[in-house]
Amino acid sequence: MFSLFLYAYRLVYMTQVMHRLRTSETQFTSLRRGANLTYTSSCADAMLLLLLCLKVARQLRFIRQCCIITRVISSAAASLLGTLLLLLVLLTACSTFAYLVGTNLP
């Protein structure tokens, strides 16, 4: 509900600001408050989405197949983390090599 209110307030506020900008083009119009409202609205939406994902994940733990998949992923977490770390190191090395080779070209 808060996110919906914030979105509606941002929409009304930005409509007023844009109308003020179009009517007096020589006067300074600050868009900082609109940007802050947009940022706050995005953060609120992200938090609500996180809570929704957590709620869905909690509901899925009662399904037997999802419980089995969760146990398999938990047991393989160390191997997956090591593989991810190795891939990140290789990506960093390749990126550094490409940067060094690419910047020395005439």
C-alpha positions in Angstrom: 0.0 0.0 0.0 2.9 2.3 0.9 4.5 1.7 -2.5 1.3 2.4 -4.3 0.8 5.7 -2.4 4.4 6.6 -3.1 4.1 5.9 -6.8 0.9 8.0 -7.0 2.5 10.9 -5.1 5.5 10.8 -7.3 3.4 10.8 -10.4 1.4 13.8 -9.3 4.5 15.7 -8.1 6.4 15.1 -11.3 3.4 16.1 -13.4 3.3 19.4 -11.5 7.1 19.9 -11.9 7.0 19.2 -15.6 4.1 21.7 -16.0 6.0 24.3 -14.1 9.1 23.6 -16.3 7.2 24.0 -19.5 5.4 27.2 -18.5 8.5 29.1 -17.3 11.5 27.8 -19.2 13.8 30.6 -17.9 13.2 29.8 -14.2 15.2 27.1 -12.5 13.2 24.0 -11.7 14.8 21.4 -9.3 14.2 17.8 -10.1 16.0 16.5 -7.0 12.9 15.8 -5.0 11.4 13.8 -7.9 14.6 11.8 -8.2 14.6 11.1 -4.4 10.9 10.0 -4.7 11.8 7.7 -7.6 14.7 6.2 -5.6 12.5 5.7 -2.5 9.8 4.1 -4.6 12.3 1.7 -6.2 13.7 0.8 -2.8 10.2 0.1 -1.4 9.4 -2.0 -4.4 12.6 -4.0 -4.0 11.9 -4.6 -0.3 8.3 -5.8 -1.1 9.6 -8.1 -3.8 12.2 -9.6 -1.4 9.5 -10.2 1.2 7.3 -11.8 -1.5 10.2 -14.1 -2.6 10.8 -15.1 1.0 7.1 -15.9 1.5 7.0 -18.0 -1.6 10.2 -19.8 -0.6 8.7 -20.6 2.8 5.6 -22.0 1.1 7.7 -24.2 -1.2 9.5 -25.9 1.6 6.5 -28.1 2.3 6.5 -29.5 -1.3 8.6 -32.8 -1.2 10.4 -32.2 -4.5 11.5 -28.7 -3.5 12.7 -30.1 -0.2 14.8 -32.7 -2.0 16.2 -30.0 -4.4 17.1 -27.8 -1.4 19.0 -30.6 0.3 20.9 -31.4 -2.9 21.9 -27.7 -3.4 22.8 -27.4 0.3 25.1 -30.4 0.1 26.8 -29.1 -3.1 27.1 -25.5 -1.9 30.8 -25.8 -1.1 31.6 -27.1 -4.5 29.4 -24.6 -6.2 31.0 -21.7 -4.2 34.5 -22.9 -5.1 33.6 -23.2 -8.8 32.1 -19.7 -8.7 35.2 -18.3 -7.1 37.4 -20.0 -9.7 35.3 -18.5 -12.5 35.5 -15.1 -11.0 39.3 -15.3 -10.8 39.5 -16.4 -14.4 37.2 -13.7 -15.5 39.3 -11.1 -13.7 42.5 -12.5 -15.2 41.1 -12.4 -18.7 39.7 -8.9 -18.3 43.0 -7.7 -17.0 44.9 -9.3 -19.8 42.5 -7.8 -22.4 42.9 -4.4 -20.8 46.7 -4.6 -20.8 46.9 -5.8 -24.4 44.3 -3.4 -25.7 45.7 -0.2 -24.1 49.2 -0.8 -25.5 48.1 -0.7 -29.1 49.2 2.4 -31.1 
